[in-house]
């Protein structure tokens, strides 16, 4: 009887320790914003394919692109998005001093920021990330 009670108590303590050490899953917000504001009226809504085809036209300008987050850094300060055609783009959140949770992978987003393009490399310095799967 004492052995069974001791085993159950030990099991209960181990379960409590595991739960105490588990990292809580952060609830996604609908919109994440950086430190700086931007004027939505100057943003061009383009596809990743349009960015690839006309990068010079949009370089240095505010753009919004849509895609699914495929990869994210360990602290959430950059990620890659991919459109339905498989085109991929790097998104940098660090310049605007914000991040998104690890649970963002696989979520659909609209990324708004300044396009940086050069020699086949396309990246957005993001000002805002909107999760389209999340309803307010």
Secondary structure, DSSP 8 states (H G I E B T S, - for coil): -HHHHHHHHHHHHHHHHHHHHS-------SEEE-SS---GGG-EE--HHHHHHTHHHHTTSEEEEEEEEEEE-TTSSEEEEE-TTS-EEEEE-GGGT----GGGTT-EEEEEEEEEEETTEEEEEEEEEEETT---
